[in-house]
Amino acid sequence: MLRLIFDFVSSLKLTIACLAAAIVLVFAGTIAQVHLGIHEVQQLYFQSLFVWWPPNSNGFKIPIYPGGHLIGAVLLANLITAHIRRFQWTWRKFGIQLIHAGLIIMLLGGLLTDLFSVDSYMRLEIGETKNYSEDLRLTELAVIDESDSDLDQVTAIPQARLQRGGTIEHSGLPFRILVRRFYPNSQVGMLSKAGANAQAAATQGVGSRVVVTEARRDTTPNGHDTVSVVIEIEPLPSENEITAGSLGTWLVSDGLGAPQEFFYSGKQWRLELRPVRYYKHYSMTLQKFTHERYPGTEIPKNFASRVTLTDPDHKENRNVLIYMNHPLRYRGETYYQSGFDKSDKATVLEVVHNPGIIAPYAACVIVAAGLLVQFSFHLTSFLRRRKPAS
C-alpha cells in the first residue's frame, strides 16, 4: 500500500495534473479580480488550501477547487519524492540533481514567503520619530487606557476577531466587548439628514448622531474601505462592587474624525479603529526629504529620505540615506523608498519582512549551475564521439 502511494505521489501524471490545476487557478483568480480586488483574490485563491463558495459568506461554505497552498504543497511533495525515487549518485546525473534541488528550494522559499512575510508602511514627517509600521490593508480595534500620563496601555483586537462577532474578553480590560455589527466597508452620514425612519448607529458618543450603511467593497488597486464596527461595553463583575448595567453601544469607524472616549473604573478609555501596527525594537527619525522632478514636468525623477536609525539594544545611532533602488536592510527588514506626500514634507517607506528572501537567489544559482554542468557533460560526450569519427 505504501509503495502504491509513493509511486502515485512521485508520478509524472501528478506533476502534469498539478501544473494544469495551477493554470486553471491562475485564470480563475485573474477573472475574479474584477469583482473582488487583487488582495482579496490572493487570500481566497492563492493563500488557501481550498477555494470556497460563496467567497464572501460567513456561514456555510463548500470547497469547490484546490487553492494555491494545496497545489503548491502537492507539487512540492511530488518533486521531492520523484527526486528520491530517481536519485543516482553519478556524474552523469549530477546536473539533474542540482536542478531538482534548486526547484525544491524555490518552492520552499515561496511557501516561506507566503506564510511569514509581512508588508507594511511607515509614514514619517520631517522631524518625526516612529518605532512602528502600519499595514494599510488590515484594521484593528485599539482599546487604550489613558490614565497614565507617561504611558498608554493598548489592547489591540484584530479585524478577523471583530468579523466573527460575539463577546471579547481580555485580562487587561475591566469590561467585555460585545460586537453588535461589523461593516467591512460603510458610509457614515448625519442622522438629521437620513430621513424619518433612520436609526442612530449607537447610543453613545458620536454614534448617537449618525447613521451607518453598508457599502460594497472597494476593489480598485489603490482603493480604501471605510471599516466600521458597533460595539457594546459591558462591565465585568468584581468582588467588592455590584455589576453595573451596560455602558451603551459605541460606533468606532474610519469615517469618524476622532476616536470615541468614555470614563470607567476611574480611568479614561479611548476606542479607535486604526491600521494594524508592527512595533520595532528601534526607531526611525526623518531628518530630510528631497524630491526631484523632470524639468518642465511634475513627473518624479528621484526622491530620497535621510533618516536617523536609533537602536539602544545594538548601540546603533547613525544617519542613512534611503532612495530609489537603494533600500535600508536592518534586523531582518528592508526599507524601500515607496512614496511621499504632495507637500514634500513627509515620506512613505515600505517595510518588508521576508524570511525567504535568499531562497530565490540561491535557487537560481543552483539551477543555473545544474544546467551548466549537464550541458557541459553532454557537450564533452558529443565532442569525444565526434573526434574518432572525423
C-alpha positions as CSV (number, residue, x, y, z in Angstrom):
1,M,0.0,0.0,0.0
2,L,2.8,2.4,0.9
3,R,4.5,1.5,-2.3
4,L,1.5,2.4,-4.4
5,I,1.1,5.8,-2.5
6,F,4.8,6.6,-3.1
7,D,4.5,5.7,-6.8
8,F,1.5,7.9,-7.2
9,V,3.0,10.9,-5.3
10,S,6.2,10.7,-7.4
11,S,4.5,10.1,-10.7
12,L,4.8,12.4,-13.7
13,K,1.0,12.3,-14.1
14,L,0.6,14.0,-10.8
15,T,3.1,16.7,-11.9
16,I,1.1,17.4,-15.0
17,A,-2.2,17.4,-13.1
18,C,-0.8,20.0,-10.6
19,L,0.5,22.2,-13.3
20,A,-2.8,22.1,-15.1
21,A,-4.7,22.9,-11.9
22,A,-2.4,25.8,-11.3
23,I,-3.1,27.2,-14.8
24,V,-6.8,27.0,-14.2
25,L,-6.5,28.6,-10.7
26,V,-4.4,31.5,-12.1
27,F,-7.0,32.0,-14.9
28,A,-10.0,31.9,-12.4
29,G,-8.2,34.2,-10.0
30,T,-7.4,36.7,-12.7
31,I,-11.1,36.9,-13.7
32,A,-12.2,37.2,-10.1
33,Q,-10.1,40.3,-9.6
34,V,-12.7,42.3,-11.4
35,H,-15.2,41.9,-8.6
36,L,-13.0,41.1,-5.5
37,G,-9.8,43.0,-6.0
38,I,-6.2,41.7,-6.1
39,H,-5.7,41.4,-2.3
40,E,-9.0,39.5,-1.7
41,V,-8.2,37.2,-4.6
42,Q,-4.8,36.4,-3.1
43,Q,-6.3,35.3,0.1
44,L,-9.3,33.4,-1.3
45,Y,-7.5,31.7,-4.3
46,F,-3.7,31.6,-3.8
47,Q,-3.2,31.7,0.0
48,S,-5.7,29.0,1.0
49,L,-6.0,25.2,0.8
50,F,-9.3,25.3,-1.0
51,V,-11.4,27.8,-3.0
52,W,-14.7,28.1,-1.1
53,W,-18.1,29.1,-2.4
54,P,-19.7,31.5,-1.8
55,P,-16.5,33.6,-1.3
56,N,-17.8,36.3,1.0
57,S,-20.1,34.3,3.2
58,N,-19.6,33.9,7.0
59,G,-21.9,31.0,7.1
60,F,-21.9,27.6,5.3
61,K,-19.4,27.3,2.5
62,I,-18.2,24.4,0.4
63,P,-14.8,23.8,-1.2
64,I,-15.0,23.8,-5.0
65,Y,-11.4,23.7,-6.1
66,P,-7.9,23.3,-4.6
67,G,-6.3,26.5,-3.5
68,G,-2.7,27.7,-4.1
69,H,-1.3,26.3,-0.9
70,L,-2.7,22.8,-1.6
71,I,-1.5,22.7,-5.2
72,G,1.9,24.0,-4.2
73,A,2.2,21.5,-1.3
74,V,1.3,18.6,-3.6
75,L,3.7,19.8,-6.2
76,L,6.5,20.1,-3.7
77,A,5.8,16.6,-2.3
78,N,5.8,15.3,-5.9
79,L,9.1,16.9,-6.7
80,I,10.8,15.7,-3.5
81,T,9.5,12.1,-3.9
82,A,10.5,12.0,-7.5
83,H,13.9,13.2,-6.6
84,I,14.3,10.5,-4.0
85,R,12.9,7.8,-6.3
86,R,15.2,8.6,-9.2
87,F,18.3,9.7,-7.3
88,Q,21.5,8.3,-8.6
89,W,24.9,9.5,-7.4
90,T,26.7,9.6,-10.7
91,W,28.4,12.5,-12.6
92,R,26.1,11.9,-15.5
93,K,23.1,12.7,-13.3
94,F,24.8,15.4,-11.1
95,G,23.3,18.3,-13.1
96,I,19.8,16.9,-12.9
97,Q,20.1,16.5,-9.2
98,L,21.2,20.2,-8.9
99,I,18.3,21.3,-11.0
100,H,15.8,19.4,-8.8
101,A,17.4,20.7,-5.6
102,G,17.1,24.3,-6.9
103,L,13.5,23.8,-7.8
104,I,12.8,22.4,-4.3
105,I,14.5,25.4,-2.7
106,M,12.5,27.8,-4.9
107,L,9.1,26.2,-3.9
108,L,10.1,26.1,-0.2
109,G,11.2,29.7,-0.4
110,G,7.9,30.7,-2.0
111,L,5.9,28.9,0.7
112,L,8.0,30.5,3.4
113,T,7.5,34.0,1.9
114,D,3.8,33.4,1.5
115,L,3.3,32.3,5.1
116,F,5.6,34.6,7.1
117,S,6.4,37.7,5.0
118,V,4.9,41.0,6.2
119,D,4.5,44.1,4.0
120,S,3.8,47.3,5.8
121,Y,4.4,51.1,5.5
122,M,6.0,53.8,7.7
123,R,4.9,57.4,7.1
124,L,7.3,60.0,8.5
125,E,7.1,63.8,8.6
126,I,10.2,65.8,8.8
127,G,11.5,65.6,12.4
128,E,9.0,62.8,13.3
129,T,10.2,59.6,15.1
130,K,8.4,56.3,14.9
131,N,9.1,52.8,16.1
132,Y,6.3,51.0,14.3
133,S,5.0,50.4,10.7
134,E,1.4,50.0,9.6
135,D,-0.4,47.5,7.4
136,L,-2.8,49.6,5.4
137,R,-4.9,46.5,4.3
138,L,-5.7,45.3,7.9
139,T,-7.5,47.1,10.7
140,E,-7.5,46.6,14.4
141,L,-9.7,48.0,17.2
142,A,-7.4,49.7,19.8
143,V,-8.7,49.9,23.3
144,I,-6.4,52.4,25.0
145,D,-6.1,53.1,28.8
146,E,-5.1,56.8,29.0
147,S,-5.0,57.0,32.8
148,D,-1.1,57.1,32.9
149,S,0.2,60.4,31.6
150,D,3.5,58.8,30.6
151,L,2.4,55.5,29.0
152,D,-0.7,54.3,27.2
153,Q,-1.8,50.7,27.8
154,V,-3.1,49.4,24.5
155,T,-5.2,46.3,23.9
156,A,-5.4,45.6,20.1
157,I,-8.2,43.4,18.7
158,P,-7.6,42.2,15.1
159,Q,-10.2,42.7,12.3
160,A,-10.7,39.0,11.9
161,R,-11.8,38.7,15.5
162,L,-14.3,41.6,15.0
163,Q,-15.7,39.9,11.9
164,R,-16.6,36.8,13.9
165,G,-18.6,38.9,16.3
166,G,-19.6,37.6,19.7
167,T,-18.1,38.6,23.1
168,I,-14.5,39.6,23.5
169,E,-12.8,39.5,26.9
170,H,-9.2,40.3,27.8
171,S,-7.3,40.1,31.2
172,G,-6.2,43.7,30.8
173,L,-9.8,45.1,30.4
174,P,-12.3,45.5,33.3
175,F,-15.1,45.1,30.8
176,R,-16.2,42.9,28.0
177,I,-16.8,44.0,24.4
178,L,-19.8,42.7,22.6
179,V,-19.6,43.1,18.8
180,R,-23.1,44.1,17.6
181,R,-22.3,44.9,14.0
182,F,-19.3,44.9,11.7
183,Y,-19.1,46.7,8.4
184,P,-16.1,45.8,6.1
185,N,-17.0,48.9,4.1
186,S,-19.5,51.5,5.1
187,Q,-20.9,55.0,4.6
188,V,-21.3,57.3,7.6
189,G,-23.9,60.2,7.4
190,M,-25.7,62.6,9.8
191,L,-28.8,61.3,11.4
192,S,-30.6,64.6,10.8
193,K,-30.3,64.2,7.1
194,A,-31.1,60.5,6.8
195,G,-34.9,60.6,6.9
196,A,-37.6,60.0,9.5
197,N,-37.2,56.2,9.7
198,A,-33.4,56.2,10.1
199,Q,-31.9,54.9,13.4
200,A,-28.8,56.1,15.1
201,A,-25.8,53.7,14.8
202,A,-25.2,53.7,18.5
203,T,-26.4,55.1,21.8
204,Q,-23.3,56.8,23.0
205,G,-20.7,59.3,21.6
206,V,-20.8,60.5,18.0
207,G,-22.6,57.3,17.0
208,S,-25.9,58.6,18.6
209,R,-25.9,61.4,15.9
210,V,-25.0,59.4,12.8
211,V,-26.2,56.5,10.7
212,V,-24.1,53.8,9.1
213,T,-25.0,51.9,5.9
214,E,-23.1,49.0,4.4
215,A,-21.3,49.6,1.1
216,R,-19.7,47.4,-1.5
217,R,-16.0,46.6,-1.0
218,D,-13.6,48.9,-2.9
219,T,-11.7,46.5,-5.2
220,T,-9.6,49.2,-7.0
221,P,-5.8,48.8,-6.6
222,N,-5.5,52.0,-4.6
223,G,-8.9,51.8,-3.0
224,H,-9.7,52.0,0.7
225,D,-12.6,50.6,2.6
226,T,-14.2,52.6,5.5
227,V,-14.3,49.9,8.2
228,S,-16.9,50.4,11.0
229,V,-17.9,48.4,14.0
230,V,-20.7,48.9,16.6
231,I,-19.7,47.5,20.0
232,E,-21.3,47.4,23.4
233,I,-19.3,47.9,26.6
234,E,-20.4,45.7,29.4
235,P,-18.7,45.8,32.8
236,L,-17.3,42.7,34.3
237,P,-18.4,41.6,37.8
238,S,-15.9,42.3,40.6
239,E,-15.6,41.0,44.2
240,N,-16.4,44.3,46.0
241,E,-18.7,46.0,43.5
242,I,-22.1,45.3,42.2
243,T,-22.0,44.8,38.4
244,A,-23.4,47.9,36.8
245,G,-25.5,47.8,33.6
246,S,-24.3,48.2,30.1
247,L,-22.4,51.4,29.2
248,G,-24.2,51.5,25.9
249,T,-23.2,50.9,22.3
250,W,-20.5,52.8,20.5
251,L,-19.7,53.4,16.9
252,V,-16.0,53.1,16.0
253,S,-15.2,53.9,12.4
254,D,-12.7,55.1,9.9
255,G,-15.3,57.6,8.8
256,L,-15.3,59.5,12.0
257,G,-12.9,62.3,12.5
258,A,-12.0,61.4,16.1
259,P,-11.8,58.3,18.4
260,Q,-14.5,57.6,20.9
261,E,-13.8,58.2,24.6
262,F,-15.5,57.2,27.9
263,F,-14.8,57.1,31.6
264,Y,-15.0,53.9,33.6
265,S,-13.4,52.3,36.7
266,G,-11.6,55.6,37.5
267,K,-9.8,55.6,34.1
268,Q,-10.1,57.3,30.8
269,W,-10.5,55.0,27.9
270,R,-10.3,55.6,24.1
271,L,-11.6,53.5,21.3
272,E,-10.3,53.8,17.7
273,L,-10.0,51.8,14.5
274,R,-6.6,52.1,13.0
275,P,-4.2,50.1,10.7
276,V,-2.5,47.1,12.2
277,R,0.8,48.2,13.8
278,Y,4.1,46.3,13.8
279,Y,6.3,47.6,16.6
280,K,10.1,47.6,16.3
281,H,13.0,47.4,18.8
282,Y,14.4,50.5,17.2
283,S,13.2,53.9,15.9
284,M,13.5,55.9,12.7
285,T,13.6,59.8,12.5
286,L,13.2,61.6,9.2
287,Q,15.8,64.4,9.0
288,K,15.4,65.4,5.4
289,F,13.3,64.6,2.3
290,T,14.2,65.6,-1.3
291,H,12.1,65.2,-4.4
292,E,13.4,65.8,-7.9
293,R,11.3,66.2,-11.0
294,Y,12.0,66.0,-14.6
295,P,12.5,69.6,-16.0
296,G,9.2,71.2,-17.0
297,T,7.0,68.4,-15.7
298,E,5.6,67.1,-12.4
299,I,6.9,63.6,-13.1
300,P,9.0,62.3,-10.2
301,K,12.6,61.7,-11.2
302,N,14.1,60.8,-7.8
303,F,13.1,61.1,-4.2
304,A,15.1,60.2,-1.2
305,S,14.9,60.2,2.6
306,R,17.6,60.8,5.1
307,V,16.7,59.1,8.4
308,T,18.4,58.5,11.7
309,L,18.3,54.9,12.9
310,T,18.4,54.6,16.7
311,D,18.7,51.2,18.3
312,P,19.7,51.2,22.0
313,D,20.0,47.4,22.2
314,H,22.6,47.2,19.4
315,K,24.1,50.7,20.2
316,E,23.1,52.0,16.8
317,N,22.8,55.7,16.1
318,R,23.5,56.6,12.5
319,N,22.2,58.5,9.5
320,V,21.0,56.5,6.5
321,L,20.1,57.7,3.0
322,I,17.2,55.7,1.5
323,Y,16.4,56.3,-2.1
324,M,15.1,54.5,-5.2
325,N,16.8,51.1,-5.7
326,H,18.9,51.7,-2.6
327,P,16.9,50.3,0.4
328,L,18.0,50.0,4.0
329,R,18.3,46.5,5.4
330,Y,18.3,46.1,9.2
331,R,17.4,43.4,11.6
332,G,15.6,41.2,9.0
333,E,13.6,44.1,7.5
334,T,14.1,46.1,4.3
335,Y,13.0,49.7,4.0
336,Y,12.2,50.9,0.4
337,Q,11.5,54.5,-0.7
338,S,7.9,53.9,-1.7
339,G,6.2,57.4,-2.0
340,F,5.7,60.8,-0.5
341,D,3.1,63.4,0.3
342,K,2.2,66.0,-2.2
343,S,3.5,68.7,0.2
344,D,7.0,67.1,0.0
345,K,7.2,67.2,3.8
346,A,6.5,63.6,4.5
347,T,7.9,60.3,3.1
348,V,6.4,56.9,2.9
349,L,8.7,53.9,3.4
350,E,7.7,50.4,2.5
351,V,8.8,47.9,5.2
352,V,9.2,44.3,4.1
353,H,10.0,41.4,6.4
354,N,10.6,38.4,4.2
355,P,12.4,35.4,5.9
356,G,12.6,33.6,2.5
357,I,14.3,36.5,0.6
358,I,17.5,34.5,0.0
359,A,15.7,31.4,-1.4
360,P,15.0,32.6,-4.9
361,Y,18.6,33.8,-5.5
362,A,20.1,30.6,-4.1
363,A,17.6,28.5,-6.2
364,C,18.5,30.4,-9.4
365,V,22.2,29.9,-8.8
366,I,21.8,26.2,-8.1
367,V,19.6,25.6,-11.2
368,A,22.0,27.6,-13.4
369,A,24.9,25.5,-12.1
370,G,22.9,22.3,-12.7
371,L,22.1,23.4,-16.3
372,L,25.8,24.3,-16.9
373,V,27.0,21.0,-15.5
374,Q,24.5,19.0,-17.5
375,F,25.1,20.8,-20.8
376,S,28.8,20.7,-20.3
377,F,28.7,16.9,-19.7
378,H,26.7,16.3,-22.9
379,L,28.9,18.7,-24.9
380,T,32.0,16.9,-23.7
381,S,30.5,13.5,-24.6
382,F,29.5,14.8,-28.0
383,L,32.9,16.1,-28.8
384,R,34.5,12.8,-27.7
385,R,32.3,10.8,-30.1
386,R,32.8,13.2,-32.9
387,K,36.7,13.1,-32.7
388,P,37.1,9.4,-33.7
389,A,34.5,9.8,-36.4
390,S,36.4,12.7,-38.0
